[in-house]
């Protein structure tokens, strides 16, 4: 019927673009539109070229010292030159060497902190008594008269005779001492305590504080 007739739909024009950007005939994307919305991938940046200083530092030199050739790097040669200039008093070289020293000290401090302190073992050896009899025979020592009622001390295998050194033996030892350092008060006290008639000792000049 004429009243129910609908106007025919217009056919899509060939080559018209659709919503996804492609043409209706399934062909390529329309002119001026790329198929990659993110664009073309960028080329990787070329690796940085080494500077002239890097090229020089990597070179090696042959240094002859005391007739012996030795191969060193350019960096070592520059460090040696800087050190020589610092000794000569050049300010810039001195500052550079001070930087090396601070850096070196910081490295050692870090290493020592990680290692920790090494425990120190203290070992004591007993005073041997195998020379007591020989000193008595040679007259180097004699029994202490202050302990006449109890001339021995200790017990069992550690029981020993109380002895004092004879003044002549101590006097010879004082005269033969080659050290320029004088005896401190503790040394003097021990010598006097272990010597019979210690008041008769003659102390060499400069040997007693």
C-alpha positions in Angstrom: 0.0 0.0 0.0 1.1 3.4 -0.8 0.6 4.6 2.8 2.8 1.9 4.4 5.7 2.3 1.9 9.0 3.5 3.4 11.6 5.4 1.5 14.5 3.1 0.5 17.7 3.4 2.6 20.4 5.2 0.9 23.3 2.8 0.1 26.5 3.6 1.8 28.7 5.3 -0.6 31.7 3.3 -1.6 34.8 4.2 0.2 33.1 6.1 3.0 35.0 6.1 6.3 33.6 4.1 9.2 33.9 4.8 12.9 37.2 2.8 13.3 38.9 4.9 10.6 38.8 2.2 7.9 36.9 2.7 4.7 33.6 0.8 4.2 35.2 -1.4 1.5 37.6 -2.9 4.0 40.6 -1.1 2.4 43.3 0.9 3.9 43.0 3.6 6.5 41.9 6.9 5.1 44.4 9.3 3.9 46.2 11.3 6.6 45.4 8.8 9.4 48.1 6.3 10.7 47.3 2.8 11.6 49.4 3.1 14.8 47.8 5.6 17.1 51.0 5.8 19.3 53.1 6.7 16.3 56.2 5.1 15.0 58.6 3.6 17.6 61.6 5.8 18.3 65.0 4.6 17.3 67.3 3.7 20.3 69.7 6.4 21.2 73.2 5.7 20.1 75.7 4.9 22.9 77.6 7.9 24.1 81.0 8.4 22.5 83.9 8.3 24.8 85.4 11.7 25.6 88.9 12.6 24.7 89.9 12.3 28.4 88.5 8.8 28.6 90.6 7.7 25.6 93.7 9.2 27.2 93.1 7.7 30.6 92.8 4.2 29.1 96.1 4.4 27.4 99.2 2.8 28.9 102.8 4.0 29.2 106.1 2.3 29.7 108.1 3.8 32.6 111.7 2.8 33.2 112.7 3.0 36.9 116.1 1.8 38.1 116.7 0.2 34.7 113.5 -1.9 35.0 110.7 -1.2 32.6 107.2 -1.0 34.1 103.9 -0.5 32.3 101.5 2.0 34.0 98.3 3.6 33.0 97.9 7.2 32.1 95.9 7.7 35.2 98.7 6.4 37.4 101.1 8.7 35.6 98.9 11.7 36.2 98.5 10.8 39.9 102.2 10.5 40.2 102.7 13.9 38.6 100.1 15.5 40.9 101.8 14.0 43.9 105.2 15.5 42.8 103.6 18.9 42.3 102.0 18.7 45.7 105.4 18.0 47.2 106.7 21.0 45.3 104.1 23.2 47.0 101.5 23.8 44.3 98.2 24.5 46.0 95.8 22.8 43.5 97.9 19.6 43.6 98.0 19.8 47.4 94.2 20.0 47.6 93.9 17.1 45.2 96.2 14.9 47.3 94.3 15.8 50.4 91.1 14.6 48.7 92.8 11.3 48.0 93.9 11.0 51.6 90.4 11.7 53.0 88.9 9.2 50.5 91.4 6.6 51.5 90.9 7.1 55.3 87.1 6.9 54.8 87.5 3.6 52.9 89.7 2.1 55.7 87.3 3.3 58.4 84.4 1.6 56.6 86.4 -1.6 56.2 87.4 -1.6 59.9 83.8 -1.0 60.9 82.5 -4.1 59.1 85.4 -6.3 60.3 84.9 -5.4 64.0 87.5 -5.5 66.6 89.9 -8.5 66.9 89.9 -9.9 70.4 93.3 -9.8 72.1 94.4 -12.9 73.9 96.5 -12.4 77.0 98.9 -15.2 78.0 100.9 -15.4 81.2 103.8 -17.7 81.8 104.7 -18.7 85.4 107.9 -17.5 86.9 110.3 -20.5 86.5 112.2 -21.6 89.6 114.8 -23.8 87.9 117.4 -20.9 88.1 117.0 -20.4 91.9 119.6 -23.0 92.9 122.1 -21.7 90.3 121.8 -18.1 91.6 122.4 -19.3 95.1 125.5 -21.2 94.1 126.9 -18.3 92.1 126.1 -15.8 94.8 123.7 -13.8 92.6 120.9 -14.2 95.1 120.5 -15.2 98.8 117.5 -16.0 101.1 115.5 -13.0 102.2 116.5 -12.5 105.9 113.1 -10.8 106.6 111.5 -14.2 106.2 113.8 -16.3 108.3 111.0 -17.9 110.1 109.2 -18.8 106.9 111.7 -18.8 104.0 109.4 -20.5 101.6 106.1 -19.4 100.0 103.5 -21.3 98.0 102.5 -24.9 98.5 103.1 -28.3 96.8 105.1 -28.1 93.6 104.8 -24.3 93.6 106.6 -24.0 97.0 109.7 -21.7 96.5 112.4 -20.1 98.5 112.1 -16.4 99.1 115.2 -14.8 97.5 116.8 -11.4 97.2 119.3 -10.3 94.5 122.8 -9.4 95.7 123.7 -5.7 95.3 126.8 -6.4 93.2 124.7 -8.3 90.6 122.1 -5.6 90.4 124.9 -3.0 90.2 126.4 -4.8 87.2 123.0 -5.0 85.5 122.5 -1.2 86.0 125.9 -0.4 84.5 125.4 -2.7 81.5 122.0 -1.2 80.5 122.3 0.4 77.1 118.8 2.1 76.9 118.8 5.9 77.1 115.4 5.8 78.7 115.4 6.3 82.5 113.7 3.9 84.8 110.3 5.0 85.9 109.1 5.0 89.5 107.5 1.6 89.2 110.8 0.0 87.8 112.8 1.7 90.6 110.4 0.3 93.3 110.6 -3.2 91.9 114.4 -3.1 91.8 114.7 -1.8 95.4 112.2 -4.4 96.6 114.0 -7.4 95.0 117.6 -6.3 96.1 119.3 -7.0 99.4 120.7 -3.8 101.0 119.2 -1.8 98.1 120.2 1.5 99.8 123.8 0.8 98.8 123.0 0.8 95.0 124.6 3.5 93.0 122.3 4.6 90.2 124.0 5.7 86.9 123.4 9.3 85.9 120.1 9.7 84.1 118.9 6.2 84.8 116.5 7.1 87.5 113.6 9.5 87.3 
